[in-house]
């Protein structure tokens, strides 16, 4: 749970500034496929540069989210909180 606490406070520093950008949380826990990915896409449409923390319990989200981020050249860090909880830190 040490990793989880670190993740909750996670933010990314803007490349052009030393101010941290707080991650916007997207809670897709309990949502079946393809909802985690659809919620991510919805948030990505809102702004050009943002940091998102997507929380999912769907085991298929790992393939969907990582592939989507790769295709769209988004930075994505996966943290497996447990066997049934996945967190993705995504920077657009």
N, C-alpha and C positions, 0 to 999 in steps of 0.2 A: 504493500500500500504506500510505500515511500515514493514509488514512481507516480502513483495516482495523485498524491499531494503536490508533487512537483508539477505535474501536468495541469492541475487546476489553476495554478498561478502562472502558467506559461504565457509568455508574450514574445514577440519578435521585434527586434530593433529595426526601425526603418533604415534603409540603405543611405538615404540622404540626410538623416537626422539622428541624433543620439536619443531621441525620445522613444520609449517602448510603445508598440502598438498592441493594445490588449486584444486577445482573441475573442471573437463573437462565438458563443456556444450555440450549436445546433443539436438539440436532443432528439435523436431518432431511436432511442431505446424502446424496444417493443414493437417497432414498426417493421413490417415484412418488406422483402425485396419487391419493388425497386425504390421504396420510399426514402431510404437514407440518401441515395444518389439524387433523387428528384429534389429533396430539400437542399442538398448542397448546390445543385444547379440554380435553384431559386435565389439563394443567398449570393451566389457569384454574379448574378445579373444586376445586383443593387449598386455595386461600386467597382472601380478599376482595381485599386490596391486594397486588399484587406487580408486579415488573418482570421481563419475560422477553426473552431474546434468542433469537429463532428463526432458525436458519441452514438455508437450503434451496437445493437445486440445481434444483428443479422450476420451469420457467418459468411454469407455470400457477399457482404459489403466489402470485404477485403479485396476481392478480385475486382469488383465493380469500381470502387473508389480509386484504388491504385492505378488501374488501367485508364480511367477517365483523366486523372491528374497527369499521367504520363502523356496521353494524347494531346492534352491542352497545355502542356509545359508548365504545370503548377508544381510548386514544391509541396511534398506531402511526406509527413513523418507518421508512421503507424506505431501505436503503443497498445499492446495487448494487456489490458487491465486484468482480465480473467479469461477463462475459456469461453465465456459468453458476453464479453464486453470489449469493444474495440474503440479506441480513440484515434482520430486522425487530425493532425495539426497541418492545416493547409494554408499556404500563402499564395495569393494571386498577384 
